């Protein structure tokens, strides 16, 4: 599985988990291929509203990191990625 396929798998999972909720401005923030090349770590950032406001205590932008199996394309894990 190449990096574009891994990103697509992560994005599809993000959109399916937030089905019914609106997410905006989804972007690839980080990509990492494990040393053993068995997994991809894909971090996607998104805004929960179309006009996300900047708030120093609770930033509007959210980040989710997905671990994608490089052989099967299956998303094995998702976690909230803290920035800062």
N, C-alpha and C positions, 0 to 999 in steps of 0.2 A: 504494500500500500504506500503510495507516495504522499507527500505532505498535503497536497490539495484534497485528496480523498479523506485524509484524517481530519482536516478542517471542516470538510463537508459533513462528516459523521458527527463531529462535535456540535456544529451549528444545528443540525437536524435534531439532536438530542435536546439542545437548549430550547428550540422552538416547540418541541413536543412537550417538554416539562412546563413551559409557560403558556400552553395552549389556552386560549380564552383571555389570557392577560396580554397586554400589549407591551412589547419591547421595541425599542427604537435604537437606531444608530449602532447596530451590531458590527463590531470590528475585531479582527484578529489582533491581539495585543502581544502575545508571546508564543513561541514555538520551540519545543525542545525534543530532540530524538534521543532516547536512552542510549547509553554506551553499548549495551548489548543489542541495540536496534530492534527490541521487542515491543516497545511502546513509544507512542508520541504523547507529549504533554502539550495540550493546546489551551491557551487562555484566551477567552473571548470577553470583551467588554461591551456593555450595553447601557442605555439609559432607560429607566423605568417609565419615563414620561417623555412626550415629544419636546417639551421645553424644560429640560432638566436644569435645575438651579444649582449654583455653586454654593455649597454650605460647608464650612470648614470642619464642623463637628460631624456631620453625616453627609458625605459627598453623594451626589445623586448617581454618579456612574457606578455601576456594579461590575464585578469581575468574577467569572467562573472558570475554573481550570478542569479540563477533561483529560482523563488518561484513556487513550485509544490503543487497542491492540493492533500492532503494525501488520500482523498476518491476516486477521479476520475482519478488521475494521469495526469491531464491537467496542462500544464505550464501556470501559470497565469501572470507571469512577468519575464522580464530579464533586468538586469542593469549592467553597467560596474562597477566592484569592484575595487576601488582604494586601492593600497597597499603602505604603507609608510608614 
